[in-house]
Amino acid sequence: MKILTTAQFSLPVILQKIARKRSQESDVLNIVQPVVNAVQKRGDAALKEFTKKYDGAEVNSFKVSPAEVRAAYREISPEVIRALKKAAKAIEKFHKTHIERKSKEIQTIRGVTVWREFRPIEKVGLYIPGGTASYPSTVLMNAIPARVAGCRQIILCTPPNRAGQCNPGVLVAADLCAVSMIYKVGGAQAIAAMAYGTETIPQVYKIFGPGNQYVTTAKMMVFGQVAIDQPAGPSEVAVIADESVNPNWIAADLLSQMEHGENSQALLVTPSFKFGKNVIQAVLRQIKTLPRKTIIQQSFARSFVVVVRTLKEATQLVNEYAPEHLEIVLKNGEGSVLKRIQNAGSVFLGKYSTEPLGDYATGSNHTLPTAGYAKMFPPLSTEAFGKMMQIQRVNQIGLKALKETVEQLANYEGLGAHARAVSIRFSQH
């Protein structure tokens, strides 16, 4: 974890040094493209082949049975089930506030009324990763807004282990969220299956959920055939903090993101060089006590402390970095700093608002834009699982009021049939 200072380097140079990679590597493309093509052409047969190759599992039936879901409940402690239910309640409460089913009717011109109505996407697919950790919380974050939106069919794909079984926490969370169907398939092959459909897995209209570089590349490849949520990359956190907070707390917050994966990144932005060094020392002490320390050691090497001269520099840096998660922990000025933040996925304000609270249970969504995409993408929300349909109602008064305008513009553009569709309503024939 290196220390950089704005006294030594300009902000553009610092941003270059801490930059995350977005580009798809050619070797990943070369692996994913044949997988996507094979699933599109050969369906379930290709899924079985790739599931054996990449997950080491021979799966005869991809669909998870009710008996498997019941068995999953027996493998999860009552305490974890209660925690999932409590988190789900908060997530649902917040996500119910996201959409307006019908907008206010606006009279744009006398006799012309225009409004919008929300419609859910009928069929959606959720991808829940496996790998080095299990993520039932990600099921909640994707399935609950889908259900709140009113999606008719919600299918979920998640990779099996070598025994051909799915993570029990994922199955329980999916059941609590009333997911329509669960399938034991992961990786790029799962994305292709949901995009094109197979004998077993139905085609969907939009795919959601995080994954590794292979999953992300597959999502980008099938975009256009289906819609996707957003590009996903390694997890990251930026923290703007000063000496008013315990360095052990900030160290713990940074580590909570470092443990996600070897390519994760943590960034501390502080006006105090001494505080930055204290946080690094606290991180090194705490790493030794954590079960995922091997992973953390890799992401620690990708992480930085940036010492700034002013909070204005801090906000300029953060806005260009556009972090997935941002903590603002200051003795004074948290509110004014927040007002200057333009680009961040999810913001945690104050010393008690540690980022993992949002990962699980505040009710906010933890599916967030990474790798600088917070400049253009929002957090996952209920709106993403639907679309607004616009409606207009025009009476005779409105038709007369718009007649000349439409005829003039249509004729100018050479679209005579457009003009006639209006003028014919004023003729006797």
N, C-alpha and C positions, 0 to 999 in steps of 0.2 A: 504494500500500500504506500504509494509514493506521495510526497508532499510537493505541491506546486504553489507558487505565490504570484499574485498579480503585480507585485513589486518587481519580480524577475521576468515574467512573461506577459505578453499581451493576452487579452481574452481570446482572440482568434487562434493564437498559438496553443493556449491551454485547451481550447475546444478540440483542436486537432489531436492533441496528445491523449485526450480522454475519449475520443470518438469510438462509437460502437459500429460494428460492421452490419450492413443491411444486405449487401449483394449476395445473390445466390451463387454458390461456387459451382463450377462446371461439373465436378465429380458428383455433387448431390443431384444436379439435373440429370446426369447420365444414369444415375441409379433410379430416380423417381419416374422418369418418362416411360421406360419399359413397363414398370409396374402399373401405371395408370392405363397405358395402352392395353395391357394384357387383361386387366379387370374389365375394361370397356368391351373387349372382344369375347372373353371367355367366362366372364361372370364368376359364379361360385367355384368353379374348378381352379381359376387363378387365385381366388382368395385362399383356398385350402393350401395351394402350393406355397404362397408367400407367408401364410401363417406358420407353416412348418419351418420354412427357411429362416424367418426373422424372429419368431417367438418360440420356436422349438416345440410347438404344440400341434398335435393331430386332432383337428376338430371335425366331427362328423355333422353336428348340427350347430349352426352359428347362433341361432336364436336362444336366448336364455329362457329357461322354463320357469314356471311358477314355483316348482319344487326347489330349484336352485336359489330363487329369491328367498323362500322360507328358510332354507338352510343358512343363508347369509345372515339372517336375523339372529340365528343361534350362535354365530361366530363373533358377533359384536356385543360389547358390554352394554348393559342398560344405561350406563352413564354417557357413553358415546351417542347412543340413540337419542337420549334426552337433549344432549348438546346439539345434535343435528336438527332436532325439532325446534329448539329455541332459536338457533341461527336462522332457520327457514322462516320462522314467524317474523323476525326483524326484516329479513330480505323481502318478503312478500309485502309487508307494510310499506316499506319505502318504494318498492317498484310499482305499487298500485297508484302512486302519485305521479307517475311519469307521463301518462297519456291523457289526452282529452278526447273522448270518444267522438264528440261532435263539436266543431268550432262554432263560434257565433256566426249567425247568418248576417252577411254584409250586403247592403244595397249599394252597388257600385254606381249605378245610374238608376233613375226612377224606372221601375218596372223590371229591373235586373237584380236578382239575388244570387249570391255566390257563397258557398261554404265548403267545409271539408269534413269528411267522416273517416274514422280510423277503421281499417280492416286488417285482421291478423293474416300473416302468411300461413297458408293451410298446412303445408308439410315442411317441417324443419328437421335437420339432423344435428346432433350434438356429438362432438368428439371429446372424450375424456382420456387423457394420457395415462400410461402406466409408467414403466421405467423405475427409477430409484425411489419413488415415493408413490403413495396412493392419494387420490384427490377427491374424496366425496364432497368436499366443500365446493369444488368446481362444478359438480353436478348441480348443487343448489343454485349457484350463481348463473347457470345457463338455463336450467329447466324451469325455475320459478318464474323468471320474466316471460318465458315462452308460454307457460300456463296462464299467467296473468293477462297476457296479450290475447289469449284465446285460440292459439294454434290448435288445429284439429288433430294433427298427427305429429307426435314428438318421438323421434327415434334416437337411440343412443348407441354409439359404437365405442368399445373400450377393449384394449388388448388382453388376451388370456395369458395366464402363466403356462409353464411347461406341462402342467397337468390338465390344461384346457379349461381352467377355472378363472373367473373374473374376481377382482378384489371385492370382498364382501361389503366393505364400506361404500363402495361405488354402487353396488346393487341395492343396498338398503336406502341410500340417498335417492336413487332413481325411483324406487318404489314409493318413498315418501312424497316425491314430486309428481307422482302419477304419470311417469314416462310411459308412452304407449308400447314401445318395444325396445328391448336391449339386445345387442348383438356382440358376440365374442370375436371381434376383429379390430386390429389396430393399424397404425402406420399409414403410409401413403395409400395402401390398398383399401383401407376403410374410407378414406376421403373419396377415392374413385368409385367405390361401391355406392356411396350415398349420392354422388353426382350423376352417375349413369344408371344406377339400379342393376340388380342381379336377380337370379331366380329366387333368392331368399330375401335380399335387402331392398326395400322400396326406394325409388328415386325421390329426392327431396328438392325443394325450391331454394333453400338457403342452408349453408353449413356454418356452424358455430363451434368454438372451442379451441383451446391452445394445443400446442404440440411441439415436437422437436423440428429441426430444420427440414427433415424429410416430409413431415406433415404440412408444414408451412409452404414448402415448395409445391406440394401436391395441390393445396388449396389455391395457390396462385395459378396453377396450370388449368384447373377446372373452372376458374372464374370466367363467366360468360355462359358456360353450360348451366351453372347455378350461381347464385349470389353467395358471397362469403362475408363474414363479419369484418375482419381486418387482419392485416399481417401481424404475426406474433413472433416475438423473439425472446431472448433470455431476460429474466426478471432483473429489475434495477430499482434502486432507491437513491434519491438525493435528499440530504438533510441540511437545512440552513440553521445553524445553532451557534450560541455563544457560551461563555463560561458560566452563565447562570444555571445551567443544567448539569446534572451528574454525568461525567464522561462515561461511566459504566452503563448508564441507560442508553446513551447514543450508540455506544459500541454494540450493545445487544440489538438495537434496531438495525444497524448496518449488517450484523451477522444474520439477522432473520431473512435478509434477501440474499446474502452470499451463499447460504446453504441450499438455495434452490437448484443450483447447477454450476458446473465449472466455468461457464461463460457469463454468469451473473456479474453484476457490477454494483458497487456501492460508492457513493460520492458524498463526502462531507464538505460543506462550504461554510467557512467560519472566519470571523475577523481576528481570531486569536491563534497565533502559531503555537503557543503553549498548550492551548486547549486541543488543538489538532493532534499534537504529539501524545497528550494524555489519552485521547480516544484510541489512537493506534496501539498504545501499550495495553489499554483495557481490552481491545479486540484480541491481541495476542494471548492475553491471559485466559480469556473466555473460550477461545478456539479449543484449547486443550481439554475442555470439559464437555465438548459437544460430540454427539455420535457421528455427525457428517463432516468431521474435521478434514478428511482427505479432500472432499469436494470444496470445502471452504478455503483451503490453502490455495487452490487454483484460482478461485474467484477473488481472493484477497490480493493476489498479484495483479489483477486487472482493475483494482479499486484505487481511489485517490482521495487525498485531502487537498482542498484548494483554499489557501488563505487569501482573503480579499481585504482591501483597504476600506471599503465602504459597503453598506447594505445595497446600495444602488448597483455596485459591481456584482454583488451576489445574485440579485434578481436578473440582471442582464445575462449572466452566465447560465442561470437555471432556465431562463426562457429560450435560450439557444439550445441547451442540452435537452429540454423538453422531456423530463423524466416520467416514467410510469407512476412512481410514487414520490411524493414530496412531503417531508416533514418540515414545519417551521416552528422552531423552539427558541424563543428569544425573551430576554428580560423585559424589553420594551420594543414596541413597533411591530408585533406580529400581524396586526390588522393592516397596517400600512404596507407591509411587505406583501401580504396576500393580494391587496388591490393591484399591485404591480406585476403579479404573476399572470402571464397570459397562456403559458403552455405547460400543463401538467395533467396527468391522468386522474389521480386522486390525491387530495391534499389532506394532511393531518396537522391540525393546528393545536399547539400547546404541548407541554411536556408529558401530559397523561395520555395523549392521543398517539400511542405507539402503533406503527403501521400494521402489525399482525391483527389488531382489532378489526381493521377493515378487511383483512383477508378472510375473516371468518364470521363476524357477528354484529357489526354496527348496522348492517342492513344495506350498506353501499355495495356496489359490485366490484369484485376483484379481477374481472376480466378487463384489462386495460391496455391502451396502446403503449408499445415499447419502441426502443431504438429511434427515438425522436419523432415517432408518428403521432405523439400527443399534440404536435403542431396542427394536425389536420383531422385526427380521429378522436371521438369521445369515448368514455367508458361504455361498456355494454349496458344496454338499458332495455326497457320494455318496448320502446319505439322501434328498436332494431328488429323485433319479431313481427312487425307489421308494416303497413304503409298507409299513407293518407290518400284517400280518393277525393278528388274535388268535384263538386256538383254545382250546376247553375240552373236556375229556373227563370225563364223570360216570359213575360206576358205581352199582350199586344202593344201596350204603351212602351215597353222596353224595346220590342222589335222595331217600332217606328223610330225610337230615339237612336238606335244603332245602325239603321239602314244605310244612311249616307256614308258613315265612317267605314263600314265593312265593304261596301261597294267600291269606294275609292281605293282602299288598300288592296283589295282582291284584284281589281282590274290593273292596278299599278304593277302587281306581281305576276300578272298574266294568268290568273286563276279564275277564269270566267265562270266556271261551275260554282265556285264559292259565292261569287256575287249573285248568280241566278238563284241559289238556294234561299237567299234573302228576298230578292225582288219578286220571285214567283208568289210569295205569300201576300203580295199586294195586288196581284192580278186577279181576273175573274175566272181563270182557267186552272 
